[in-house]
């Protein structure tokens, strides 16, 4: 047994209202740069729907993840090492930017500075790839809230797998949101696909990262990931992906998407797993057995043997305690959380609590009591279609675990109503789903009350080495040094890495003056941070004015 | 001896080789982040799917051909039974095939680069300069092959150019060997050395990142937070804590 810690996430889909706050804050924090305009480390899809990039779940087409060979071994779906190298000059399964969407901006400036004319000026959409006018016809969430989905729905890879009857039934709409980040898999196929060895899984917390200095832009990771959560920065020519906000996690803060989630539906915490058994678990024969195999390699952090083994691996005691208090471990214990597409055999570590709301909606819509356990159980039995759809997402098509999770959620709903409205504890309800009343109340507390400190149990990283803080010491070395002020001689962002502090200073200065397509010398107020007086912001004065910063005294 | 041959066949090659070596070392230290293929496949794949493999496979064949033709003395080949005729036939047919592949691929890629909007916008000045020299080198090389090897009686470059290049690499330069080489071959050599001098400052550096190690490493890579430092030396004043030297402590 080799114990390793994994920082993982669980999302409670019942609570997701599809507001995209997680996506927007993530984008602001990580991908608001040239080259990654089309990239959403966090995106929210409406299901049924085609997802982002379009139809990414169709692995026959995209070749992501692993497959089991006849001899019971794992192999990358799009081919092993030699096959990868043979296709390095042109990767046949690489999504083009159009499969995501062509990024654009609007010519906002025209609204203010258009010459006098007959027509009201409009801000036309401009492609961020070519700078030309474009027609917007797709985006990261074009079919949001099933909008326009009659056109695109038939392309949903999950619906394609299901029967004709299901597709017809779709008209009686069921719908839920699926927020997605990188899965930080235990058996990551992107890492296995990287020819340069630039992608790695951090030994301490299992976060999967790309070494930007080592990445050579062979782009095999993009096609290797079945979730299409590794992206190609088309300016720098390097792969980028969700970092699980590791700088925040290291100091004990939740990720940006979790922190800003208004539905408070994300849970973050550690789990321990047995690294020795990952390959074996990922290679079980039956797709439907993968969920159980993955559950089996997750270790109980209260087990003295596991604690002993964890200490042997050098896992510090506060991390062991963190794993014991972890909401992830608890929700996995209640068996209400399920992984996304276990059949890709990557052992994903962002899990989901399937949504009960489609079921409740149908029950209440038909005039019945949506909080009565027996009615809900009956509805779960009857609503085969939404449940089969959920099963295709979370359990490789096995209805059983989805059914069990939904029953527990339904039981919790009516058990807690009994307590708070009728003031009675009907122990038959939790017993019917194999739980005790106490367990049910604890689960209710975690899922419904969802206190900040119970949702996020993040022991901070052990950062004793002083030189880890080096960046704080050297930022001044860079003033005027190479790499300052944007593009180096070899294209955008060449040159050595610029310390974050310095980079931010220049980004701020640039941002105030950069975005002005039609009137040079004018400032885009949208980008003005309130500091300094950029050129053109105020009427000219007698004295010399610096581009940013304080005005110089003329005397 | 004249100055010109010395400049052309001694000075320029050595200067170019020096820039090539030092330039790569400098670039690797200064610009690891910029060291990439800068693939444009995400913009466009229809043309690239044909052009890129053709060009790359062709140029690898060309490289192999040059190694055999330039670096291996013909006596060695005679020794393993490859006669002059066999060599000439093999080199000319394979060489022409490789040239056709490379040039076609190159033409497709240049056409794509110029006509596909996003690809054109992502092209740097350095790229354009490099394409001129790369294109010129390939063109002169192909012309020389066609004129002298395919339609001509066959120029014995293994008596002139090959020993000369080996003399350069062996630091015993013999510029006189290049004196009577046909102009097309001379131009091919000179543009090639210009390309070598440009090499470290272009995207061509990705040649040295050919991921051969991928064949031999385990699939899943683990790293620790502490060893992610790579080649980056600790900043001044932030070196890792060391045990103090007892002698020096004593003096204090």
Interface residues (C-beta under 8 A of the other chain):
Chain A: X76 X81 X82 X84 X85 X88 X89 X90 X91 X92 X94 X95 X96 X97 X129 X130 X131 X132 X187 X188 X191 X192 X194 X195 X196 X197 X199 X200 X201 X202 X203 X204 X211 X212 X213 X214 X215 X216 X217 X218 X219 X232 X234 X235 X236 X237 X238 X250 X461 X465 X466 X467 X468 X469 X470 X473 X474 X477 X482 X488 X489 X490 X491 X493 X494 X495 X496 X497
Chain B: X30 X31 X32 X33 X34 X35 X36 X37 X38 X39 X40 X41 X42 X43 X44 X45 X48 X49 X52 X53 X55 X56 X57 X117 X118 X121 X122 X124 X126 X201 X202 X203 X206 X209 X211 X213 X214 X215 X217 X219 X220 X221 X222 X223 X224 X225 X226 X228 X230 X234 X235 X236 X237 X238 X239 X240 X241
